[in-house]
Amino acid sequence: MKPFHYQALPLDVYFGKGRVGDLSEILNEHGYHRVLVMTTPEQEESGQKLAAALGSIVVGVYPHAVMHVPIDVAEKATAYVREHQVDCCLALGGGSTIGLAKAVALTSGTPIAAVPTTYAGSEMTSVYGLTDTDKGRKTTGKDPRVQPKVVVYDPELTFTLPPQISAASGMNAMAHAVEALYAENKNPIISMMATESIRALKNALPEIVRNPKDEAAREQAFYGSWLAGICLGSVGMAVHHKICHTLGGTFNLPHAQAHAITLPYSVQYNRNADEEAMKRLADALDVDNPQECGLALYRLNQSLGIPMSLKEIGLPEHGAAEVAKIVCDSPYYNPRPYVYEELFGLLQKAYLGQPPA
């Protein structure tokens, strides 16, 4: 066995149906008494209901989170938190809301409690992202200050998540687990979690699309996304995440859909780069030939009704070439070298929605 390093994430996780009802007690146990509930504009009503349930410990609801955390949005939120002497940002929602809370924590040190309502996984990481909208570039980093202190997973909060959004969000989570299998600092513990995550999501998402009220499937998907979040927070990512960060920061494409669409092509690119990782992935996907994992993920997307092309979600015709160039000019670690021509070819297929192989 190869030497490895595994570091456990320092946070409290509460998982189970109805656990959001314990949130007031949980926050009090952690000493938080001036809590700001943060949401997107679309989830403001849910934020107001949660604030009413929590009572006097809440100082307000801040419904201004948006995709990819623009710098000016983060600066306004930080100023609000300081002005109102907030001692905990309670992020209710997905990656956009948790991302904004992280941006605030990065500069103010304000602790985060997260109540996820999607499968994004950001709540389990010390990874943050900020977008300079003037330059069209998204930068990411890691900092222990942005790691949420408390996470409450209540599957009931996902019952009203529309099937297509559930599917794309779940495939976004799966992407974290897939890349953890061939991460530069992968280890046996995270590889086990990644395999379990992929298997859980692969089994749960089709059931959710068939019946969005399937409680067992919702619980299994949340479980899979939690494991994927641990993977994302514990090891580095690779070419897939670089592509998606570029698609989001440069072209403002929707985060979950971009991850879902491009995952088959990223896996196809790395199909020969890490034999052990591809065998694990094939096992989790119930695929006989590890070389066909990319195609299996493409077919899974089809079965879930996810948009199949980057063109459908807003990438312009010149986008594939620009993304390939940005990715190659400032690459993340990847188990095989970056080859512009091949990346461009796969991104062209992703733009058109063609099979990766």
C-alpha positions as CSV (number, residue, x, y, z in Angstrom):
1,M,0.0,0.0,0.0
2,K,1.2,3.5,-0.9
3,P,1.9,6.0,2.0
4,F,-1.0,8.5,2.4
5,H,-2.2,11.3,4.6
6,Y,-5.8,11.6,5.8
7,Q,-7.1,14.6,7.8
8,A,-10.6,14.5,9.3
9,L,-12.8,17.5,8.8
10,P,-13.4,19.5,12.1
11,L,-17.2,20.1,12.1
12,D,-20.4,18.8,13.6
13,V,-22.8,17.0,11.2
14,Y,-26.5,16.2,12.1
15,F,-28.3,14.0,9.6
16,G,-31.9,12.9,9.6
17,K,-35.5,13.7,8.8
18,G,-36.8,16.5,10.9
19,R,-33.4,17.5,12.2
20,V,-33.9,21.2,11.2
21,G,-36.3,21.3,14.2
22,D,-33.3,20.9,16.5
23,L,-31.5,23.8,14.9
24,S,-32.3,26.4,17.6
25,E,-30.9,24.0,20.3
26,I,-27.8,23.2,18.1
27,L,-27.0,26.9,17.5
28,N,-27.4,27.7,21.2
29,E,-25.1,24.9,22.2
30,H,-22.5,26.4,19.9
31,G,-23.0,29.8,21.6
32,Y,-24.5,31.6,18.6
33,H,-27.0,34.3,19.6
34,R,-26.9,36.9,16.7
35,V,-27.6,34.7,13.7
36,L,-28.1,36.0,10.2
37,V,-30.1,33.7,7.9
38,M,-28.7,33.9,4.3
39,T,-30.6,32.8,1.2
40,T,-30.9,33.4,-2.5
41,P,-33.8,35.8,-3.5
42,E,-35.8,32.7,-4.6
43,Q,-35.5,31.1,-1.2
44,E,-36.3,34.3,0.8
45,E,-39.7,32.9,1.9
46,S,-38.1,29.7,3.3
47,G,-35.5,31.9,5.1
48,Q,-38.2,34.0,6.7
49,K,-40.0,30.8,7.9
50,L,-36.7,29.4,9.4
51,A,-36.0,32.8,11.0
52,A,-39.4,32.8,12.6
53,A,-38.9,29.3,14.0
54,L,-35.5,30.2,15.5
55,G,-37.0,33.3,17.2
56,S,-34.9,35.9,19.1
57,I,-31.5,34.6,18.1
58,V,-32.0,35.7,14.5
59,V,-31.0,39.3,13.7
60,G,-32.4,39.2,10.1
61,V,-32.7,37.5,6.7
62,Y,-30.2,38.3,4.0
63,P,-31.7,37.1,0.6
64,H,-29.0,38.3,-1.8
65,A,-26.9,35.2,-2.6
66,V,-26.3,34.6,-6.4
67,M,-24.3,32.2,-8.4
68,H,-20.5,32.2,-8.4
69,V,-20.2,34.8,-5.6
70,P,-19.4,38.1,-7.4
71,I,-16.9,40.1,-5.4
72,D,-19.2,43.2,-5.0
73,V,-22.0,40.9,-3.7
74,A,-19.5,39.5,-1.1
75,E,-18.3,42.9,0.0
76,K,-21.9,44.2,0.6
77,A,-22.8,41.1,2.6
78,T,-19.6,41.4,4.7
79,A,-20.5,45.1,5.5
80,Y,-24.0,44.0,6.5
81,V,-22.6,41.3,8.9
82,R,-20.2,43.7,10.5
83,E,-22.8,46.5,10.9
84,H,-25.3,44.1,12.6
85,Q,-22.7,42.4,14.8
86,V,-23.6,38.9,13.5
87,D,-21.9,36.0,15.3
88,C,-23.1,33.3,12.9
89,C,-24.1,33.2,9.2
90,L,-26.7,30.5,8.8
91,A,-26.7,29.5,5.1
92,L,-30.0,28.0,4.0
93,G,-29.7,26.7,0.4
94,G,-27.1,25.4,-2.0
95,G,-23.7,26.4,-3.3
96,S,-24.6,30.0,-4.0
97,T,-25.7,30.8,-0.5
98,I,-23.0,28.7,1.3
99,G,-20.5,30.3,-1.1
100,L,-21.6,33.8,0.0
101,A,-21.4,32.9,3.7
102,K,-17.8,31.6,3.0
103,A,-16.8,34.9,1.3
104,V,-18.0,36.7,4.4
105,A,-16.2,34.4,6.7
106,L,-13.0,34.8,4.7
107,T,-12.7,38.5,5.5
108,S,-14.7,38.8,8.8
109,G,-14.0,35.4,10.4
110,T,-17.8,35.0,11.1
111,P,-18.6,31.3,11.8
112,I,-20.9,29.5,9.4
113,A,-23.8,27.1,10.1
114,A,-25.2,25.4,7.0
115,V,-28.6,23.9,6.2
116,P,-28.2,22.5,2.7
117,T,-31.3,22.2,0.4
118,T,-29.4,20.8,-2.6
119,Y,-26.7,18.2,-3.2
120,A,-23.9,20.7,-4.0
121,G,-21.6,19.7,-1.1
122,S,-20.0,23.1,-0.5
123,E,-21.0,22.9,3.2
124,M,-18.4,20.2,3.8
125,T,-15.3,22.1,2.5
126,S,-12.9,24.9,3.2
127,V,-13.0,25.7,-0.5
128,Y,-14.2,29.2,-1.5
129,G,-14.7,30.9,-4.8
130,L,-15.0,34.5,-5.9
131,T,-15.8,35.9,-9.3
132,D,-14.4,39.1,-10.7
133,T,-17.3,40.0,-13.1
134,D,-15.3,42.8,-14.8
135,K,-12.6,40.3,-15.9
136,G,-14.8,37.3,-16.2
137,R,-12.6,35.1,-14.0
138,K,-13.4,33.0,-11.0
139,T,-10.7,32.2,-8.5
140,T,-10.8,29.6,-5.8
141,G,-8.8,28.8,-2.7
142,K,-8.8,27.0,0.6
143,D,-9.0,28.6,4.0
144,P,-10.0,27.0,7.4
145,R,-12.0,30.2,8.2
146,V,-14.6,29.3,5.6
147,Q,-15.2,25.7,6.8
148,P,-18.8,25.6,8.3
149,K,-18.8,24.7,12.0
150,V,-22.2,23.0,11.9
151,V,-24.1,21.3,9.1
152,V,-27.7,20.0,9.4
153,Y,-28.9,17.6,6.7
154,D,-32.7,17.3,6.8
155,P,-33.9,15.3,3.7
156,E,-37.4,16.8,4.1
157,L,-35.9,20.1,2.9
158,T,-35.2,18.5,-0.5
159,F,-38.7,17.0,-1.1
160,T,-39.8,20.1,-3.0
161,L,-36.6,20.4,-5.1
162,P,-37.7,19.9,-8.7
163,P,-36.6,16.6,-10.4
164,Q,-34.4,18.3,-13.0
165,I,-32.7,20.5,-10.4
166,S,-32.3,17.5,-8.2
167,A,-30.7,15.5,-11.0
168,A,-28.2,18.2,-12.0
169,S,-27.3,18.9,-8.4
170,G,-26.8,15.2,-7.7
171,M,-24.5,14.8,-10.7
172,N,-22.6,17.9,-9.5
173,A,-22.1,16.0,-6.2
174,M,-21.0,12.9,-8.1
175,A,-18.4,14.9,-9.9
176,H,-16.7,15.7,-6.5
177,A,-16.5,12.0,-5.7
178,V,-15.3,11.0,-9.2
179,E,-12.4,13.4,-9.1
180,A,-11.5,12.4,-5.6
181,L,-10.7,8.9,-7.0
182,Y,-7.8,10.2,-9.0
183,A,-6.8,13.2,-6.9
184,E,-3.2,14.0,-6.4
185,N,-3.6,13.4,-2.6
186,K,-6.1,10.6,-2.8
187,N,-6.1,8.1,0.1
188,P,-7.9,4.8,0.9
189,I,-10.4,6.4,3.2
190,I,-11.6,9.0,0.8
191,S,-11.6,6.5,-2.1
192,M,-14.0,4.3,-0.1
193,M,-16.3,7.3,0.6
194,A,-16.1,8.4,-3.0
195,T,-17.1,4.9,-4.3
196,E,-20.0,4.8,-1.8
197,S,-21.1,8.3,-2.8
198,I,-21.1,7.5,-6.5
199,R,-23.1,4.3,-5.9
200,A,-25.7,6.0,-3.7
201,L,-26.2,8.9,-6.1
202,K,-26.4,6.6,-9.2
203,N,-29.1,4.5,-7.5
204,A,-31.1,7.4,-5.9
205,L,-31.2,10.0,-8.7
206,P,-33.3,8.0,-11.2
207,E,-35.8,7.1,-8.4
208,I,-36.1,10.8,-7.6
209,V,-36.8,11.7,-11.2
210,R,-39.5,9.0,-11.3
211,N,-41.0,10.1,-8.0
212,P,-39.7,13.3,-6.4
213,K,-41.5,12.4,-3.1
214,D,-39.6,9.1,-2.7
215,E,-38.3,9.6,0.8
216,A,-35.9,6.7,0.8
217,A,-34.3,8.0,-2.5
218,R,-34.1,11.5,-1.1
219,E,-32.3,10.3,2.0
220,Q,-29.9,8.2,-0.1
221,A,-29.1,11.1,-2.4
222,F,-28.4,13.4,0.6
223,Y,-26.2,10.7,2.1
224,G,-24.3,10.4,-1.2
225,S,-23.9,14.2,-1.5
226,W,-22.6,14.4,2.1
227,L,-20.0,11.8,1.3
228,A,-19.1,13.7,-1.9
229,G,-18.8,16.9,0.1
230,I,-16.3,15.2,2.4
231,C,-14.3,14.1,-0.7
232,L,-14.3,17.6,-2.1
233,G,-13.2,19.0,1.3
234,S,-10.5,16.4,1.9
235,V,-8.6,16.1,-1.4
236,G,-7.8,18.2,-4.4
237,M,-9.8,18.2,-7.6
238,A,-8.6,18.0,-11.2
239,V,-9.4,18.8,-14.9
240,H,-13.2,18.6,-14.5
241,H,-13.4,21.2,-11.8
242,K,-11.0,23.5,-13.7
243,I,-13.3,23.3,-16.7
244,C,-16.4,24.0,-14.6
245,H,-14.9,26.9,-12.7
246,T,-14.0,28.4,-16.1
247,L,-17.5,27.8,-17.5
248,G,-18.9,29.6,-14.5
249,G,-16.5,32.4,-14.0
250,T,-16.0,33.3,-17.7
251,F,-19.5,32.5,-19.1
252,N,-21.7,32.5,-16.0
253,L,-23.2,29.2,-16.8
254,P,-25.4,27.5,-14.2
255,H,-23.1,25.6,-11.8
256,A,-24.8,22.3,-11.4
257,Q,-25.8,21.8,-15.0
258,A,-22.3,22.7,-16.2
259,H,-20.9,20.0,-13.8
260,A,-23.4,17.4,-14.9
261,I,-22.9,18.0,-18.7
262,T,-19.1,18.0,-18.6
263,L,-18.5,15.1,-16.2
264,P,-18.7,12.4,-18.9
265,Y,-16.2,14.2,-21.0
266,S,-13.7,14.8,-18.1
267,V,-13.9,11.1,-17.3
268,Q,-13.3,10.2,-20.9
269,Y,-10.2,12.5,-20.9
270,N,-8.8,10.7,-17.9
271,R,-9.9,7.1,-18.9
272,N,-6.3,5.9,-19.2
273,A,-4.7,8.1,-16.6
274,D,-5.4,6.1,-13.4
275,E,-6.3,2.4,-13.8
276,E,-7.2,1.9,-10.1
277,A,-9.5,4.9,-10.1
278,M,-11.3,3.9,-13.2
279,K,-11.8,0.4,-11.9
280,R,-13.4,1.8,-8.7
281,L,-15.6,4.1,-10.8
282,A,-16.7,1.3,-13.1
283,D,-17.6,-0.8,-10.0
284,A,-19.6,2.0,-8.5
285,L,-21.4,2.6,-11.8
286,D,-22.0,-1.1,-12.5
287,V,-20.0,-0.9,-15.7
288,D,-18.0,-3.9,-17.0
289,N,-15.3,-2.0,-18.9
290,P,-13.6,1.0,-17.1
291,Q,-13.0,2.5,-20.5
292,E,-16.7,3.1,-20.9
293,C,-17.3,5.1,-17.7
294,G,-17.6,8.3,-19.6
295,L,-20.2,6.9,-21.8
296,A,-22.1,5.4,-18.8
297,L,-22.2,8.8,-17.2
298,Y,-23.5,10.4,-20.5
299,R,-26.3,7.8,-20.6
300,L,-27.1,8.4,-16.9
301,N,-27.5,12.1,-17.7
302,Q,-29.8,11.2,-20.6
303,S,-32.0,9.0,-18.3
304,L,-32.3,11.9,-15.8
305,G,-33.5,14.4,-18.3
306,I,-30.5,16.7,-17.7
307,P,-29.7,19.2,-20.5
308,M,-27.1,17.3,-22.7
309,S,-25.2,20.2,-24.3
310,L,-23.4,23.3,-23.1
311,K,-25.0,25.1,-25.9
312,E,-28.4,24.6,-24.2
313,I,-27.3,26.3,-21.0
314,G,-25.7,29.3,-22.7
315,L,-22.2,28.6,-23.9
316,P,-21.5,30.6,-27.0
317,E,-20.1,28.9,-30.1
318,H,-16.5,30.2,-29.5
319,G,-16.7,29.0,-25.9
320,A,-15.1,25.6,-26.3
321,A,-11.9,27.0,-27.7
322,E,-11.7,29.7,-25.0
323,V,-12.3,27.3,-22.1
324,A,-9.7,24.9,-23.4
325,K,-7.2,27.6,-23.7
326,I,-7.9,29.0,-20.2
327,V,-7.7,25.5,-18.7
328,C,-4.4,24.7,-20.4
329,D,-2.9,28.1,-19.5
330,S,-3.6,27.8,-15.8
331,P,-4.3,24.1,-15.0
332,Y,-5.1,22.4,-11.8
333,Y,-3.4,19.1,-11.0
334,N,-4.6,16.2,-13.3
335,P,-3.4,12.6,-13.5
336,R,-2.5,13.1,-17.2
337,P,-1.0,16.2,-19.0
338,Y,-3.3,18.8,-20.5
339,V,-3.5,18.5,-24.2
340,Y,-5.3,21.4,-25.9
341,E,-6.4,19.6,-29.0
342,E,-8.0,16.8,-27.1
343,L,-9.6,19.0,-24.5
344,F,-11.0,21.3,-27.3
345,G,-12.4,18.3,-29.2
346,L,-14.2,17.0,-26.1
347,L,-15.5,20.4,-25.2
348,Q,-16.8,20.7,-28.8
349,K,-18.7,17.5,-28.2
350,A,-20.0,18.8,-24.9
351,Y,-21.1,22.0,-26.6
352,L,-23.1,19.9,-29.1
353,G,-24.2,17.2,-26.6
354,Q,-22.6,14.4,-28.6
355,P,-21.4,11.2,-26.8
356,P,-17.9,11.5,-25.3
357,A,-16.7,8.4,-27.1
